[in-house]
Amino acid sequence: MKRLILYGLAMLLAFAFGFGVDRLVKYSPDNEVAPVQQLPPAALNVNPVPATPVIPIATIAPGPSATPNPTLILDYDREKIVRFGIFYINGRTPREFADFDSIELDLIGAEPPYDGYISVNTVSAPGRYDRAIATFALVTERRLLFVTSRTRKAEVEYRFDGEFLTKDLRSMEGKNKAALRGTLTKMKNGRKIAERVVSFRVEHMGC
């Protein structure tokens, strides 16, 4: 019995000794694993792309709108009736129309598509004239109705609704008598700023 106990103690001592030796070998300073060295970040081989300059888009100022083709309704016998001449205010010019000069009619041109034109001439300064072309007109043997575009400087529009006082305008040229009478209206930005019933004398236009 004693022999068995001694044998068991010897086995335990041998096991403890072997375990201790094994631990010393594994964890000796020579067998320690070196810590992983931190590598520097890899340099990215990227060529910088220059920034594309932003080119500002030029703002194009709108040019002046062209005057549309006028609509002239000429409802009379153009071979027998002449509608040609410059019409000046007969008598004293109303104060509200101080810049008004004349109405110009040239409706004796060739047959359509050329129908001639109607315009209102104004005075912007001494010796300096402006004009507005009729964009719509109705002309009969008796009646003259038209509406103009804006004058370039004052940006004023005109409307006239009247009647011829004679069939033969040539017979009234230079006689200082009324050949045309009607309502003359002056507008700006679509708003009426002056209106008056006016009579006109007629003068020959051109040579």
Residue pairs with C-beta under 8 A, 6 or more apart in sequence:
25 31
67 133
67 135
67 149
68 135
70 117
70 118
70 133
70 134
70 135
70 136
70 137
71 135
71 136
71 137
72 107
72 115
72 116
72 117
72 118
72 134
72 136
72 137
72 139
73 137
73 138
73 139
74 83
74 107
74 115
74 139
75 138
75 139
75 140
75 141
76 83
76 139
76 140
76 141
77 141
78 107
78 108
78 111
81 141
81 167
82 108
82 168
82 169
82 170
83 105
83 107
83 108
83 139
83 169
84 105
84 106
84 107
84 108
84 169
84 205
85 105
85 169
85 173
85 202
85 203
85 204
85 205
86 102
86 103
86 104
86 105
86 121
86 202
86 203
86 204
86 205
87 102
87 103
87 104
87 105
87 179
87 180
87 200
87 201
87 202
87 203
88 101
88 102
88 200
88 201
88 203
89 97
89 100
89 198
89 199
89 200
90 176
90 177
90 178
90 199
90 200
90 201
91 199
93 100
94 194
94 196
94 198
96 186
96 193
96 194
96 196
97 184
97 186
97 194
97 196
97 198
99 122
99 123
99 124
99 154
99 156
100 120
100 122
100 123
100 184
100 186
101 121
101 122
101 123
101 129
102 120
102 121
103 118
103 119
103 120
103 121
103 160
103 180
103 200
104 117
104 118
104 119
104 120
104 121
104 131
104 205
105 116
105 118
105 144
105 205
106 116
106 117
106 118
106 205
107 115
107 116
107 117
107 118
107 139
108 116
109 115
109 116
117 133
117 134
118 133
118 134
118 137
118 139
118 146
118 148
119 131
119 132
119 133
119 134
119 148
120 131
120 132
120 134
120 148
120 151
120 158
120 160
121 129
121 130
121 131
122 129
122 130
122 131
122 132
122 151
122 154
122 156
123 129
123 130
124 130
124 151
124 153
124 154
130 151
130 152
130 153
130 154
131 151
131 152
132 148
132 149
132 150
132 151
132 156
132 157
132 158
133 148
133 149
134 146
134 147
134 148
134 149
135 147
135 148
135 149
136 146
136 147
137 144
137 145
137 146
137 147
138 144
138 145
138 146
139 145
139 146
141 164
141 167
142 163
142 164
143 162
143 163
143 164
144 160
144 161
144 162
144 163
144 164
144 180
144 182
145 160
145 161
145 162
146 159
146 160
147 157
147 158
147 159
148 157
148 158
148 159
149 157
150 156
150 157
151 157
154 188
155 188
155 189
156 186
156 187
156 188
156 193
157 186
157 187
157 188
158 184
158 185
158 186
158 187
159 184
159 185
159 187
160 182
160 183
160 184
160 185
161 182
161 183
162 180
162 181
162 182
162 183
162 184
163 180
163 181
163 182
164 179
164 180
165 178
165 179
165 180
165 181
166 172
166 179
169 179
169 202
172 179
172 201
172 202
173 202
173 203
173 204
174 203
174 204
175 201
176 201
177 201
178 199
178 200
178 201
179 200
179 201
179 202
180 199
180 200
180 202
181 197
181 198
181 199
181 200
182 197
182 198
183 195
183 196
183 197
183 198
184 195
184 196
184 197
184 198
185 192
185 194
185 195
186 192
186 193
186 194
186 195
187 193
